[in-house]
Amino acid sequence: MTQFVSVGALLDEARSRIERLSPAEARERQRSGEQLVDIRPAWQREADGEIPGALIVERNHLEWRLHPGSGASLAMADEVVRWIVVCTEGYTSSLAAAALCSLGIVAADIDGGLRAWETAGLPVSSTVTAVEEVVPDLAAG
């Protein structure tokens, strides 16, 4: 097993195995049918908001809910071709996306996370969505 000298080295290795998307690229891919997955706990989502259309799966359940063969997967896990993982600043999402890729699941993350998404002027909802639900797009309704 590989041992890393620091968390930074672990993060660098994880990022070397995944695709990192700008917020604009992630938004375009979301519009094309790829699925955002927000891995932040409820308290962070309540404090910072959520991305409309993102599926909520907190980090501690991610691999089990997205791997089709886990026995605990969501029905959506069989349908989605690519996952785009988002956290607050893009650190935890990089590690999570790399873990998904290690399981053969196609995943990327958003460089800079929700903070970069918001800075780019992309929509953020003040809702707090239940786990394993998709954040409603209130502008679409």
C-alpha positions, 0 to 999 in steps of 0.5 A: 500500500502506498504511504504518503508523507503528507495530506498534500501528497495524497491530494496531489496523487488523487488529483493526478487520477481525476478530471477537474472541471471549472464551474462553467465546464461542470455547469455545461456538463450538468446541462448535458445530463451528467450528474452533480453530487454534493457530498457536504453534510447538512450543516455546510449545505445550510450555511452555504447553499446548494447547487440546483440539480445536485444529488445529495449524498454525504461523503460517508455513504458515497461509494456505497450509494454510487457503486451499482454492485454495492447492494446499497446503491441508489437506482440512479447509480445504474443510469448516470454515466458520469458523476461530478463531485462537489464539496465546499472548496474542492479538496474533499471532492478530489479525494472522493472522486478519486475513490469513485474512479478506483471503483471503476466509476467515472467521476470528476470534481469541481476545481474550487468547489461550491465557492468557485461555483458561486464566484462564477455567478452560477446558481446556488439555492438556499434550500436544505435538501434531504439526503439522497434527493436532488436539489430542486431547481426553483427557477425552472418551476 
